[in-house]
Amino acid sequence: MKLSVVILNYNVRYFLELCVLSVQSALEQIDGEIIVVDNNSQDDSCEMLKKCFPNVKLIENKENSGFPKGNNTGVTAAKGEYICILNPDTVVAEDTFIKVLAFAERQKDLGIVGVKLIDGAGNFLPESKRGVPTPFVAFTKMFGLYKLFPKVKVLGKYYAQKLSENETGKVDILVGAFMLMKRDLYRELGGFDENCFMYSDDIDLSYRMLLKGRSNYYYHETTVIHYKGESTIKDGVYMKRFQEAMQFFYKKHFKVSMFFWLFMKIGILFFSFVKMFQGQAKEKKSVQSYIFYSSNDELISKMELKLQKKVFFHDLKTEKMVISSKILSEAKTEILLNSNDLSFKEIINFIKSTENRGSTFKVLPKNTSFFIGSDNSNERGVIIKTE
C-alpha cells in the first residue's frame, strides 16, 4: 500500500464528513487507506462514519488522549509506505496526494512534506512554513517584530519568509494539519512525543527530523483548505495547554537561563492571551447577498427560506465558473458552492482566487443536506442545514 491518511477527530462531525469526502476523491488513483482515530467525541462523528464511510478504518478511543497519542495510534494501524497526518477540518484537492507523493519520491533526504494552506476565505496561512522557534525567533514572533520590520530577514525566520508562499523549498518546521512522510521514518523517530498533549508536537517532530539529518519541505503546488479555528475553542484551557506546549519544547531542546524562562513565561502568557482573544466570537456583519453555484435550482427555494434572503442562482449547466467584479465589490457577498457539481480542486482554486476580497464561502458536500464553512481562521465554523 502506498499511502495511509490518518485523521484524528474530536467533536467536528460535519467538517470530518467534508474532509473524508475530499480524501476519498484524492485516493481514487492511489493504493491507499483512510484511518480515523476518534478521541471520544460527544457528537455523532463515529455514527456518521459507520453509516456513510464503512470502508474507513475507525478507531474509537474511550478518552481524549491528545494529539500525539491519537495520531500515534492511527499510524500503528497504518499499512502505507507513506503516511499523511491530516486535520479533520481540512479539504484536499483530487490531485493533492498524487502531486505530493511524486515530489516526495524525488527527494533523497526526505523528512516531512507540508503544503500551501489557506483558510476558509482563501487567505494564505503563514504557519504552512516556519523556522525553528529558537528563543530569539520566538521573541520576534510573540512581539510582532516580523510584521513591524518585514524587510529585515533576521526577523522573518518564524514564518520562513525566505520562501514566498508560491515557492517550494526546504523549511525547518511544518504544521500538523498536513504532514506527509515515510511511515518507517515516523516510527523510527517514535512518532509524536506523547509527553506533549498538543500544540508543539508538530514543531518537535519537525525539529527531530532536522536533528536526524533529514530535510523538511514546503511544497506550494497544491493547496489545501484548513478551517483551523474549528478544532479548538480558544478558552482558558487552550491558554494553559499552549503555555505548557511551549515550555515542553524549550525544556526538551534548549538550555536556557532562569532569566530567559521568566522572560519567556511573560511572553507566552501575553501571546496565549492574544490567541485566546482572537478566538472569541466577534459580531458579524450580516451578509448582503448570496450566490449559489450549482446545477440544482430546486435548492434555491430551500436556501431562501433558511437564509431569509434572496439567493442568486449561477447555473453551472449553462454558465462558466466565474464571478463578476461588481459582485465582489459589494459588501458581504457569501458564495455557496455545490460539490455535487464542482470538484474539490475547483472549489479550492475558486476560493483561493478571491483572496482578500471580502467574500465568504460555504460548501455543500456531496450527497449531504448541509452547507459548511468558516469566515476566517480564528473563529468556529458555520453549518447551514437545508432540511
Salt bridges, closest charged atoms under 4 A:
GLU17 OE1 - ARG13 NH1 2.48
GLU33 OE1 - LYS57 NZ 3.50
ASP44 OD1 - ARG13 NE 3.22
GLU60 OE2 - LYS50 NZ 2.96
GLU81 OE1 - LYS2 NZ 3.13
GLU81 OE2 - LYS182 NZ 3.83
ASP89 OD1 - HIS226 NE2 3.39
ASP95 OD2 - LYS99 NZ 3.69
ASP95 OD2 - LYS345 NZ 2.66
GLU105 OE2 - LYS2 NZ 2.59
ASP109 OD2 - LYS170 NZ 3.40
GLU127 OE2 - LYS228 NZ 2.79
GLU165 OE2 - LYS116 NZ 3.32
GLU188 OE2 - LYS212 NZ 2.39
ASP193 OD2 - LYS252 NZ 2.66
ASP202 OD2 - ARG130 NH2 3.38
ASP204 OD2 - ARG208 NE 3.02
ASP204 OD1 - LYS252 NZ 3.14
ASP204 OD1 - HIS253 NE2 2.64
GLU230 OE2 - ARG380 NH2 3.85
GLU244 OE2 - LYS240 NZ 2.54
GLU304 OE2 - LYS310 NZ 3.72
GLU319 OE1 - HIS314 ND1 3.66
GLU330 OE2 - LYS326 NZ 3.13
GLU334 OE1 - LYS362 NZ 3.06
ASP375 OD2 - LYS284 NZ 3.86
ASP375 OD1 - LYS362 NZ 2.92
GLU379 OE1 - LYS284 NZ 3.56
GLU387 OE2 - LYS302 NZ 3.93
